[in-house]
């Protein structure tokens, strides 16, 4: 399962020396903050307008529901058109949607529709940006560290983004806060337009493929399929303790302060694991650690079988987060396995599956907790998830370093 990787001198600092990456990173930061502010502001705005907790919750959920549809239907665009054009276009769509939300006469139904539109293009933007990182940084270790930095920004949003958004709403009305979201997306578009190079599309613009053909192209290769599932499936299980943290904390008598600390444990561990793997390890060491860390990553959840208190839960969640460091080596394997002409589509589908299946994992954990004690559900997720990861690692090993090549998408059968 080893692969050839290119060293990136300077670690994370070396990645920031690339001028184009600085623009991409700044644009990503603005986009993430814009989405966080929009989610909080719209939830508050809809609740104040309707007085309905259901409508308020639906506003937040609409950030996830169109994701799978948009990622599946739009994935082919990531390779058929130049990346910079796609990225700037997605940012402008989101900026226009946010600006329309600011208009005082926009009804609640219009706000929800605009939120859906923003979520619909989000996977295309993320997949295209992730694919273009290999053009900006090269497909070696710098790409892996760049992807790691992007993930850490997203994880940090869980820790500080919603707190900052709530603080912002103490001094601004919700519609004014959404105006900042529109400005953030517009600044992101300008950074990408003038801070990155124009590169040709990876695939011919005349090639048209169905969404199903795109899925077949990505999942038709044995090695690529196993790698994709290694990204997709572990989050289905690791999300269980987060999804059930409130009822678990209530069951053991933990207060709101302890609950807040426990909610931070998994993302803190994840960020720490990525920083350690990216800073202290070289690409070969990260590659060697993929299998052991992935196999052991869900084992800390087995501690829930004993219905532990807050200190043990904190330790288990931190360890599960630290094990997430295996994704750096997995990133290198993935970019090595994906043909260049398919990279944008593969990255879009990868992002789509990650977001969608995390939502599925939350729903399944909640459903299981209707029939079983919460601590049993979380421990069961750790055991079942470990078995799934071991099966996937065995499938990856049997696929070999190359696997079978996907069917040629330009052929008649794929159109």
C-alpha positions in Angstrom: 0.0 0.0 0.0 3.0 2.3 -0.2 3.3 5.0 -2.8 6.0 7.3 -4.0 5.7 10.8 -2.5 7.6 14.0 -3.0 9.2 15.8 -0.1 8.0 19.4 0.5 10.8 21.4 2.2 9.7 23.7 5.0 6.5 21.9 6.1 3.5 24.1 6.5 5.6 27.2 6.3 6.9 26.0 2.9 3.4 25.7 1.7 2.6 29.3 2.6 5.6 30.5 0.6 3.6 29.6 -2.6 1.9 32.9 -3.5 -1.1 31.2 -5.2 -1.7 29.1 -2.2 -1.9 32.1 0.1 -4.7 33.5 -2.1 -6.5 30.2 -2.1 -6.1 29.8 1.7 -7.4 33.4 2.3 -10.3 32.8 0.0 -11.1 29.5 1.9 -11.0 31.3 5.2 -13.4 34.0 4.0 -15.8 31.4 2.6 -15.9 29.3 5.8 -16.5 32.3 7.9 -19.2 33.5 5.5 -21.0 30.2 5.7 -20.9 30.2 9.5 -22.2 33.7 9.8 -24.9 33.0 7.3 -26.0 29.8 9.1 -26.3 31.6 12.5 -27.9 34.8 11.1 -30.4 33.0 8.9 -31.5 30.7 11.8 -32.0 33.7 14.0 -33.7 35.7 11.3 -36.2 32.9 10.4 -37.0 32.3 14.0 -37.7 36.0 14.7 -39.9 36.2 11.6 -41.9 33.0 12.1 -41.6 32.2 15.8 -41.3 28.6 14.7 -38.4 26.3 16.1 -39.1 23.9 13.3 -38.5 26.5 10.6 -35.4 27.7 12.4 -34.0 24.1 12.5 -35.0 23.6 8.9 -32.9 26.7 7.9 -29.8 25.1 9.4 -30.6 21.7 7.9 -30.9 23.1 4.4 -27.2 23.7 4.5 -26.8 19.9 4.2 -29.8 18.6 2.3 -28.9 19.9 -1.2 -25.3 18.9 -0.8 -25.6 15.4 -2.1 -27.7 16.5 -5.1 -25.4 19.3 -6.1 -22.2 17.2 -5.7 -23.6 14.4 -7.9 -25.1 16.6 -10.6 -22.4 19.2 -10.9 -19.3 17.0 -10.4 -18.4 16.9 -14.1 -18.1 20.7 -14.3 -15.0 20.5 -12.1 -13.0 18.9 -15.0 -14.8 20.3 -18.1 -14.1 24.0 -17.3 -11.0 25.9 -16.1 -10.8 25.7 -12.3 -10.4 29.4 -11.7 -13.6 30.1 -13.7 -15.5 27.5 -11.8 -14.3 28.7 -8.4 -15.0 32.4 -9.1 -18.4 31.5 -10.6 -19.4 29.6 -7.4 -18.3 32.4 -5.2 -20.3 34.9 -7.2 -23.4 32.7 -7.0 -23.1 32.5 -3.3 -22.4 36.3 -3.0 -25.5 37.0 -5.1 -27.6 34.6 -2.9 -26.4 36.3 0.3 -27.1 39.7 -1.1 -30.6 38.7 -2.0 -31.2 37.5 1.5 -30.3 41.0 2.8 -33.2 42.6 0.8 -35.9 43.4 3.5 -38.7 42.2 1.3 -37.3 38.6 0.8 -39.9 36.2 2.3 -39.0 33.2 4.5 -39.5 30.8 1.6 -37.1 32.9 -0.5 -34.5 32.8 2.2 -34.7 29.0 2.4 -34.5 28.7 -1.4 -31.4 31.0 -1.5 -29.8 28.9 1.3 -30.4 25.8 -0.8 -28.8 27.4 -3.8 -25.7 28.2 -1.8 -25.5 24.6 -0.5 -26.1 23.2 -4.0 -22.9 24.7 -5.4 -20.8 24.2 -2.3 -19.6 20.7 -3.2 -18.6 21.8 -6.7 -16.6 24.6 -5.2 -14.9 22.4 -2.7 -14.1 19.6 -5.1 -12.7 22.0 -7.7 -10.6 23.9 -5.1 -9.2 20.6 -3.7 -8.3 19.4 -7.2 -6.7 22.7 -8.1 -4.4 22.4 -5.1 -2.5 19.7 -6.9 -1.9 22.3 -9.7 -0.9 25.0 -7.4 1.3 22.9 -5.0 2.1 19.9 -7.2 0.7 16.4 -6.4 3.4 15.6 -3.8 3.8 16.4 -0.1 2.9 20.1 -0.5 -0.5 19.1 -1.7 -1.0 16.9 1.4 -0.1 19.7 3.7 -2.2 22.2 1.8 -5.2 19.9 2.2 -4.4 19.5 5.8 -4.5 23.3 6.3 -7.8 23.5 4.6 -9.3 20.8 6.9 -7.9 22.5 10.0 -9.6 25.8 9.0 -12.9 23.9 8.7 -12.4 22.2 12.1 -11.5 25.5 13.7 -14.8 26.9 12.5 -16.5 24.4 14.8 -14.6 25.8 17.8 -14.7 29.5 17.2 -16.9 30.3 14.2 -20.2 30.0 15.9 -19.0 31.8 19.0 -17.8 34.7 16.8 -21.1 34.7 14.8 -23.1 34.9 18.0 -21.0 37.8 19.2 -21.5 39.5 15.9 -25.3 39.3 16.2 -25.1 41.2 19.5 -24.0 44.3 17.6 -25.6 43.7 14.1 -29.1 42.8 12.9 -29.3 39.4 11.2 -29.7 40.9 7.7 -26.7 43.1 8.3 -24.6 40.1 9.3 -25.6 38.3 6.2 -24.4 41.3 4.2 -21.0 40.5 5.6 -21.3 37.0 4.2 -22.0 38.5 0.8 -18.9 40.7 1.1 -16.8 37.7 2.2 -17.8 35.7 -0.9 -17.1 38.6 -3.1 -13.7 39.1 -1.6 -13.0 35.4 -2.0 -13.9 35.6 -5.7 -11.6 38.6 -6.2 -8.7 36.7 -4.4 -9.2 33.7 -6.7 -9.6 35.7 -9.9 -6.5 37.9 -9.4 -4.4 35.7 -7.0 -4.3 32.5 -9.0 -3.2 31.5 -12.5 -5.6 30.6 -15.3 -5.1 27.0 -16.2 -6.9 24.9 -18.9 -9.6 22.5 -18.1 -8.4 18.9 -17.2 -11.0 17.3 -19.6 -12.3 18.5 -23.0 -15.3 20.8 -22.6 -17.1 19.0 -25.3 -17.2 15.8 -23.3 -20.6 15.2 -21.6 -21.1 12.5 -19.0 -24.0 11.6 -16.9 -23.7 11.7 -13.0 -23.9 7.9 -13.0 -21.0 7.7 -15.4 -19.0 9.9 -13.1 -19.7 7.7 -10.2 -18.7 4.6 -12.2 -15.5 6.3 -13.3 -14.5 7.1 -9.7 -15.7 3.9 -8.1 -14.9 1.6 -10.9 -11.2 1.4 -10.0 -10.6 -1.1 -7.1 -7.9 0.9 -5.4 -9.7 4.3 -5.8 -12.9 2.8 -4.6 -11.3 1.4 -1.4 -9.5 4.8 -0.8 -12.8 6.7 -1.3 -14.6 4.4 1.2 -11.8 4.9 3.7 -12.5 8.6 3.5 -16.3 8.2 3.6 -17.1 5.5 6.1 -15.1 6.1 9.3 -16.9 9.5 9.8 -20.2 7.7 9.8 -19.1 6.0 13.1 -16.9 8.7 14.6 -19.8 11.2 14.5 -21.9 9.1 16.9 -20.4 10.5 20.2 -20.8 14.0 18.9 -24.4 13.4 17.7 -25.3 11.9 21.1 -23.2 14.1 23.4 -26.1 16.1 24.8 -28.2 13.1 25.9 -25.1 11.3 27.2 -24.0 14.3 29.2 -27.5 14.6 30.7 -27.4 10.9 31.5 -24.2 11.1 33.6 -25.2 14.4 35.2 -22.6 16.6 33.5 -23.3 20.3 33.5 -23.3 22.7 30.6 -19.7 23.7 31.1 -18.6 20.1 30.9 -20.8 19.6 27.9 -19.1 22.5 26.1 -15.6 21.1 26.9 -16.6 17.7 25.6 -18.0 19.2 22.4 -14.6 20.7 21.7 -12.6 17.5 22.4 -12.9 15.7 19.1 -12.2 18.8 16.8 -9.3 19.8 19.1 -7.8 16.3 18.9 -8.3 16.3 15.1 -6.5 19.6 14.7 -3.7 18.5 17.0 -3.3 15.2 15.1 -3.0 17.0 11.8 -0.5 19.5 13.1 1.6 16.7 14.6 1.6 14.6 11.4 2.2 17.6 9.1 4.9 19.1 11.2 6.8 16.2 12.9 6.5 13.5 10.2 7.7 13.1 6.7 5.6 11.8 3.9 7.0 8.2 4.1 6.3 8.1 7.9 2.7 9.4 7.3 2.2 6.8 4.6 3.3 4.0 6.9 0.9 5.2 9.7 -2.2 5.2 7.6 -3.2 1.6 8.2 -2.4 1.4 12.0 -4.0 4.8 12.8 -7.1 4.1 10.7 -7.5 0.7 12.3 -7.1 2.0 15.8 -8.9 5.3 15.4 -12.4 4.2 16.5 -11.1 1.9 19.4 -11.2 4.7 22.0 -15.0 4.8 21.6 -15.2 1.3 23.2 -14.6 3.1 26.5 -18.2 4.2 26.3 -19.2 0.6 27.1 -18.4 1.3 30.8 -20.5 4.5 30.8 -17.5 6.6 31.9 -17.5 10.1 33.4 -16.3 13.3 31.8 -12.5 12.8 32.1 -12.6 9.4 30.3 -14.9 10.7 27.7 -12.6 13.7 27.0 -9.6 11.3 26.7 -11.5 9.0 24.3 -12.6 11.8 22.1 -9.2 13.4 22.0 -7.6 10.1 21.1 -10.1 9.5 18.3 -9.4 12.9 17.0 -5.6 12.4 17.1 -5.9 9.3 15.1 -7.5 11.3 12.3 -3.8 12.1 11.4 -4.0 9.1 9.0 -5.9 11.3 6.5 -2.6 13.0 5.5 -1.1 9.8 4.2 -4.5 8.8 2.7 -4.6 12.1 0.8 -1.3 11.3 -0.9 -2.5 7.8 -1.9 -5.7 9.3 -3.2 -4.2 12.0 -5.5 -1.7 9.3 -6.8 -4.6 7.0 -7.7 -6.8 9.6 -9.5 -6.1 10.2 -13.2 -5.5 13.9 -13.8 -8.5 14.3 -16.2 -10.8 12.9 -13.4 -9.3 14.8 -10.4 -11.9 17.5 -10.2 -14.8 15.1 -10.4 -13.2 12.7 -7.9 -12.6 15.5 -5.4 -16.1 16.8 -5.7 -17.6 13.4 -5.2 -15.3 12.8 -2.2 -16.4 16.0 -0.5 -20.1 15.2 -1.3 -19.8 11.8 0.2 -18.1 13.0 3.3 -20.7 15.7 4.1 -23.7 13.4 3.2 -22.5 10.4 5.1 -21.8 12.4 8.2 -25.4 13.5 8.2 -26.4 9.9 7.7 -24.2 8.9 10.6 -25.9 11.5 12.9 -29.4 10.2 11.9 -28.4 6.6 12.4 -26.9 7.3 15.8 -30.0 9.1 16.9 -32.3 6.3 15.6 -30.3 3.7 17.4 -30.4 5.7 20.6 -34.2 5.5 20.5 -33.9 1.8 21.2 -30.6 1.4 23.0 -28.8 3.3 25.8 -26.6 6.0 24.4 -23.3 4.5 25.8 -24.1 1.2 24.1 -24.8 3.0 20.8 -21.4 4.8 20.9 -19.5 1.7 21.9 -21.2 -0.3 19.2 -20.3 2.4 16.6 -16.6 2.0 17.7 -16.7 -1.7 17.3 -18.6 -1.8 14.0 -16.6 1.0 12.6 -13.3 -0.7 13.4 -14.5 -3.9 11.6 -15.5 -1.8 8.6 -12.1 -0.1 8.5 -10.3 -3.4 8.7 -12.3 -4.8 5.8 -11.5 -1.7 3.7 -7.8 -1.9 4.5 -7.8 -5.5 3.4 -9.6 -4.5 0.2 -7.0 -1.8 -0.4 -4.2 -4.2 0.1 -5.7 -6.7 -2.3 -6.2 -4.0 -4.9 -2.4 -3.4 -5.1 -0.6 -0.1 -5.7 -2.4 0.6 -9.0 -5.7 -1.2 -9.1 -7.8 -1.4 -12.2 -8.1 1.7 -14.4 -11.5 3.3 -14.7 -13.3 3.0 -18.0 -12.5 5.7 -20.5 -15.1 8.4 -20.0 -14.8 9.7 -23.5 -16.0 6.4 -24.9 -19.6 5.9 -26.0 -20.5 3.7 -23.0 -19.8 6.6 -20.6 -21.7 9.3 -22.4 
